[in-house]
Amino acid sequence: MQEVEGFLNGTMDYSKLKGDTGPLVYPAGFVYTFSALYYITDHGVKIKIAQYIFAGLYISLLMLVFRIYARTKKVPPYVLIIMCCTSYRVHSIFTLRLFNDPIAMFLLFASLNAFLDDRWYLGSVLYSLAVSIKMNVLLFAPALLTAYLCNLGLLKTIIHLFIAGSIQLMLGLPFIINNPLAYIKGSFDLGRVFEFKWTVNWRFLPEHVFIHPYFHVSLLVLHILTLIYCAPKWITYMKSYAKLKAVEKSLQPQLKKKEKVDMSVMSQLFILPMFAANFIGIAFSRSLHYQFYVWYYHTLPYVAWCTNYKTVVKLTILGIIELCWNTYPSTVFSSVSLHICHLMLFYGVIKDKSGHEKEK
């Protein structure tokens, strides 16, 4: 509320927008969204109204997530019950802390639903709006770019990238005109140094290593190399998705209204690269803070069920991850445990031979 109050008072220089928690570090979509909340909650005084709004947002996000899980048929339904009932941390992020992360993820899941419905333009708009709330949504971008190229071709991919870029430009235009460097640095600052006291994933490192630029560069290099390693498989999945989508369209006129073809495998081919790209980005993140849990919490069951582990192992991994995120402050043990779980999930996904062949 303090950060957007400066904007509402007429300040368009991003470097001058700040609050007690520090400078404004989110794109323009955040400013407009929380400016609306500023008025709805009587200048941020009526917090309970905001809590009701975020509770509604939480239910809406669950509906979008459940729709994806229902289409893919990858995860048993009982896991969805566990997912929406167990996480104290996620409930806190939504209805107590009122962060912008839930808003960004709501728009992200809305965009994924649009893509699955073959509404690519709507999906691109929603995805760009999600990025305008918080830039963590860019972690999905490598897989989305693959989806564009494999399903739409180069020309349409350029068009969709232009649409997404234009939305960012239009939303940020008032600030860009005033001080473009301040806006770019403030809203998309990739070099920002996180505070060691808040880290969930790197507590076992000495602080001087945690803040060292070489450590950040090393993580970025590993992130890129991992994406390159996964890219050929994702391309195969997306090409298969495009072929199955064409088959589905060709079959529709021949089918009776009450008959439906089970195309859950087709949806799996699209969703797995998306969730995996985001998961990889989080695994190599320079620092994870507690509100970042919603970046991947609702995708973790899907990632777990893309492995060939036994059900008890999958649930154990998810349970340990939950415990790690609910340990405050984080400890050496919780941070190491989180990385072990991430590594197990990643290894399980890339080594699941039978699952990959089935999807192909």
Secondary structure by P-SEA (a helix, b strand, c coil): cccccccccccccccccccccccccccaaaaaaaaaaaaaaccccaaaaaaaaaaaaaaaaaaaaaaaaaaaccccaaaaaaaacccaaaaaaccccccaaaaaaaaaaaaaaaaaacaaaaaaaaaaaaaaaccccccaaaaaaaaaaacccaaaaaaaaaaaaaaaaaaaaaaaaacaaaaaaaaccccbbbbcccccccccccccccccaaaaaaaaaaaaaaaaaaaaaaaaaaaaaaaaaaaaaaacccccccccccaaaaaaaaaaaaaaaaaaaaaaccccccccccccccaaaaaaaaccccaaaaaaaaaaaaaaaacccccaaaaaaaaaaaaaaaaaaaaaaaaaaaac
